[in-house]
Structure formats: C-alpha cells, structure tokens
C-alpha cells in the first residue's frame, strides 16, 4: 500500500511540475499584417507569410547582411564555373525527426520549379540536379551565373520532406502544417492565429492574423514585437524600443492595358499625367517619400532623379481623357493600410468621380486576379527579397504576377537574359534599358516608397542582429528576455 501511495504521489508531482513548467513557458506574441498567409513556397508569399515560413523552414543557404550563410548545407564546392557539389549537414532534421536527405532537397527544388510562376530565375540557370548519395547533390548550370548562390539564398527555396510534398500535391490543406526542417513546428493554424512550437531553444510563438495593416496604439501592449503601422498614441509605447529596418517597399498604380480605353497608350499616359500623390504621401508622414523610379532606392538598378514620369506629365497633362460611365479600382489588401485607403481612392476619384472599388485579399496569382477583376487600375505594393531589380521586374515577364497586362516579347526576353550578365555595370545598364521601356508605355506609376520598416520591440526582449535585414528574414529562435 505504501509503495502504491508513493507511486501515486510521485506521479502527481510529475504532472504538477509539468503543468508549472508549461505555465511558465515563454511565448512571443506577434501580430501579422495579413488576414491569411500561405506556407506553400510555390504560391505568392507576402512578407507575413515569409516571416512565419522563416521560422519553420530551412534552406541550403540563406542571405544575412549580404553574406551567404550555410544552413542545411554543410559545404558548397565549385568543381568548375558551371558545376557545384553541395553536401548536406548530418544533424539537420525535419520536424518529424527524420534526417534531411539529398532526395528531399531535389524534390523540394523540383516542386518549386514546377509550381511557382514568379521569382524562378534560378531554375532558368539549372540544367540538371543529380543525387550523388544520401547527403550530396551535384548541380549543373547552363552557364556561369554570378548571382546563383545569392538568389538561392533568398527566402524562396525552402526544403520539405519528399513524402510530404507528394501528399500535399494531392491535398493542399497539408500546407497548413508542413513538414519542414526549421527551428519551429506549426501546432495550430486557424483563421485568427498560428501557433509555433520551438524544437530547439527558442520561445514558442503566437502569430495573430489581422484584418487590417495597422494596429491601434493602445493595443500594442498585448504584443511583444510588431511591425504594423500604429494609429494613435498610448503610454504603452514607453515600454517599447523602435528599430528601423532597411526594407525598401514601393506602392504602384497599374493600368489594365488589356481593358477598354487603356489599350491606347495615349489614354494611359494622359491618365498618369493627371495623378496627384501629394495627399497620399501626406497620410504616411515621414515614413514614406515620393517615388522617382520604377525601383525604390537601395535596389540594384535604381537610378535617382529619373525624369521619365515628369516628361510624361509635361507632354500629356493638357490632353483630355475619354469619358467613362464608371471607373473601377482594385487593390491588394496586404499592400494598403486601411487607414490610408481613402486618400488612394480620392487620388483617382478626382479624375473619374463615379468609382467602384474592389478589395482583393488572396495574393496567389495576384496579377491574373487583378486583370480578371475587369478593373481599370490596380494598386499594389512590391518589394525585392534580394535587393536586385529582377524581383520587381519579374511581374512583367509572367502572367501570374503581371498586374498591368503589358506583354512585350522584347522586354520579357531582356528580363530573362539580364540574369546571365556577369558584369554588374552591364547588368545595371540592361536593367535601366528595361525600366525605360516599361515606363514609356505608361502601364505603371510608382506612387511612393517606404525605405524603412518600423518594428516595435518590448524593451525587456533581446533581439540579436535585428535590423540587419528584412523582417521576413529574421529568425525568432534567437530572441530572449533579460
């Protein structure tokens, strides 16, 4: 009887201690400026999706402050200018405990190649991928590409278990709980919240999905880290430090060049010449500035003081626009904070007063969705994951992201060929030639640029190296409290 009593007591003590430990387990609470996210790397992933994915995914390599850091890869050896051998680390495992193998890496890359329609230049360069053994792969390139490893290290080439990829191809809902090889595992994924469990030493994470791209200042105290736009002021701000992350982001107005009067270049140029962005800029305040190029400053290929759009305004401003019975504007909800929406609408309403507005939430195939909406103009925000012009020019070379409908075979060919130019000066010149061609067609107008993203962090949190890259590249497993 005494032995049974001791066993019962020890069992209850163990359960009680586990409950105490669970109660004391640290959790990071973070709001996302998205009402939904995608953890499928073949879809168009916005910043929020990429940030969650960063925690649960691993890649062969990653970019960190312009450096290439080994992650799942143990080593990369160039055999010659067009061949490289990649060795996978022995200690990298998926969240089900199984080791990452060469066949998993190849299956992951092939899945992205066959399923993704944007940001896929790396696959134009790969001629063949061979499995040498369980931990080694050989990549044959079609030529010598100076940007190959940099592009492969951007936040677009996650590794998943081969068996999981096959099952997810039959049931897309499995992507809500992917079998990745990062430091976290998804344990809850609902319409309002995503909970990640740490598989290493980091705190667990609760991501909250927000309908609007903003947060009331008096709500900030409920969260540990936030990069949402704050509305109003509150005493809670005293408990936070602000970090400005260089993460250039640009908002554009695109004209549907496949629709109605906008098939005519003169009409497009006349419309652009009458756009006034001053009040929109005023709403953003100091965080935004007027865009003066198709690229934001800080992206390779940018040229300051570009005069193309001013020339269009000077030439076409006096031209009369055709009359429209109704005017439709569509916008991607993740691009426009709800608090600023009215000024965007007024910007075009001053030209065509009878206005219809369509809000598009789904970022997958967003270019095609915008065009199929039948609207006259679209407002979207774009950023570059590699700080290279290619990311922002890519929408003009494929249908899924082409929100203007502008299709020019010369431009498409030039965008693809630009990635094989070794000399950065020559590649810069090619980018400028492409940009001038697109700008002169009046299919797109850059409204504003936001060079930095403001991140609010509770003062008791230690966040090593935050601020050295985009927020969606930041790994939260390194965060701890004082």
C-alpha positions, 0 to 999 in steps of 0.5 A: 500500500505504501509503495502504491501511495508513493507511486501515486504521489510521485506521479502527481508531482510529475504532472504538477511540475509539468503543468508549472513548467508549461505555465511558465513557458515563454511565448512571443506574441506577434501580430501579422499584417495579413488576414491569411498567409500561405506556407506553400513556397510555390504560391505568392508569399507576402512578407507575413507569410515569409516571416512565419515560413522563416521560422519553420523552414530551412534552406541550403543557404540563406542571405544575412547582411549580404553574406551567404550563410550555410544552413542545411548545407554543410559545404558548397564546392565549385568543381568548375564555373558551371558545376557545384557539389553541395553536401548536406549537414548530418544533424539537420532534421525535419520536424518529424525527426527524420534526417534531411536527405539529398532526395528531399532537397531535389524534390523540394527544388523540383516542386518549386520549379514546377509550381511557382510562376514568379521569382524562378530565375534560378531554375532558368540557370539549372540544367540538371540536379543529380543525387550523388548519395544520401547527403550530396547533390551535384548541380549543373548550370547552363552557364556561369551565373554570378548571382546563383548562390545569392538568389538561392539564398533568398527566402524562396527555396525552402526544403520539405520532406519528399513524402510530404510534398507528394501528399500535399500535391494531392491535398493542399490543406497539408500546407497548413502544417508542413513538414519542414526542417526549421527551428519551429513546428506549426501546432495550430493554424486557424483563421485568427492565429498560428501557433509555433512550437520551438524544437530547439531553444527558442520561445514558442510563438503566437502569430495573430492574423489581422484584418487590417495593416495597422494596429491601434496604439493602445493595443500594442501592449498585448504584443511583444514585437510588431511591425504594423503601422500604429494609429494613435498614441498610448503610454504603452509605447514607453515600454517599447524600443523602435528599430528601423529596418532597411526594407525598401517597399514601393506602392504602384498604380497599374493600368489594365492595358488589356481593358477598354480605353487603356489599350491606347497608350495615349489614354494611359499616359494622359491618365498618369499625367493627371495623378496627384500623390501629394495627399497620399504621401501626406497620410504616411508622414515621414515614413514614406517619400515620393517615388522617382523610379520604377525601383525604390532606392537601395535596389540594384538598378535604381537610378535617382532623379529619373525624369521619365514620369515628369516628361510624361506629365509635361507632354500629356497633362493638357490632353483630355481623357475619354469619358467613362460611365464608371471607373473601377479600382482594385487593390491588394489588401496586404499592400494598403493600410486601411487607414490610408485607403481613402486618400488612394481612392480620392487620388483617382476619384478626382479624375473619374468621380463615379468609382467602384472599388474592389478589395482583393485579399488572396495574393496567389496569382495576384496579377491574373486576379487583378486583370480578371477583376475587369478593373481599370487600375490596380494598386499594389505594393512590391518589394525585392527579397534580394535587393536586385531589380529582377524581383520587381521586374519579374511581374512583367515577364509572367502572367501570374504576377503581371498586374498591368497586362503589358506583354512585350516579347522584347522586354520579357526576353531582356528580363530573362537574359539580364540574369546571365550578365556577369558584369554588374555595370552591364547588368545595371545598364540592361536593367535601366534599358528595361525600366525605360521601356516599361515606363514609356508605355505608361502601364505603371506609376510608382506612387511612393516608397517606404525605405524603412520598416518600423518594428516595435520591440518590448524593451525587456526582449533581446533581439540579436542582429535585428535590423540587419535585414528584412523582417521576413528574414529574421529568425525568432529562435534567437530572441530572449528576455533579460 
